[in-house]
Amino acid sequence: MELMNIARVRWACRRGMLELDVIFQPFVDQHYENLNDIDKHTLVRLLECEDPELFAWFMGHEECPDKELAKMIVTVRGRPAP
């Protein structure tokens, strides 16, 4: 599996919901380069999910059924906002 370059990841962070933009864009700008390759792949997989699912998972309305994605959600939510 090939890693996406940072520009493509930033583009994937542009969501249809502002709430998700505010979550993903700062995380990628500040932390993506420091993630290991496995976590980078997991983040990219997370970004491939649909906005309603992401919103429900990040807001705690639903639990993500994929354990690796759920761990990444915790990682993204646990980072301080800029």
N, C-alpha and C positions, 0 to 999 in steps of 0.2 A: 504494500500500500504506500503510495507516494504522499509526502506531506504537501500541504498547500502552502504557497508563499504567503507572507504576512498581508500583502495587498488583497489577495483573494479572500483571506479570512476576514479582514476588515469589511470587505464588500458583503460577505455573508452575514455580517452582524447588522447590516441595514435591514431592519425588519418592517413589517407592516404595522407594528404596534410600537409607539414611542416608549412605552414601559420596558419593552425588551431591548430597544436601542440603548436605553440608559443603563441597563444591566450589562449587556455584552460589550459595547464599544469601549468603555473604560477598562474593563478586564483585559480585553485583547491588547489595547494600547499599552497597558502597564505590565502585563504578566505573561502574554503568550510566548514571547521569546525565551522565557525562563522555564517553561514547562518541558518535561521530558517528552520524547516522541510518542509514547503511548498516550499520555494525557493530551497532546496536540491532536492525535487521531480521534480521541474520545470527544474533545471539544468540537471538532469538525463534524462528527456524527451527530452531536447535539444540535449544531446549527442546521442540520438537514431536517430536523423535526419541524412540524407545523406550528405556527404561532399560537393557536389556541391551546395545544398541548403544553408548549413551553410556558405560556402564561400561567396555566393551572399548576404546573410543577413548581415554578419559581415563587408563586404566591402562596403555595402550600394548600391549594384547594384539592389537589390530587397528588398521589404518590407515583413517581415514575417507576414503571415496572422493570426497567432495565437497570441492573445494579451498577454497572459502570457509568451510565449516564446520570444516575441518581448521585453517585459520588462526585461527579463533575459539577452537578448543580450545587452541591454543598460547597465545593471549592470556589465556584464563581460567586456564590452568595456570601461566602466568608471573607472575601477580599474587601478592604475598606474602599469606599467611594472616594474619588479625587476631591 
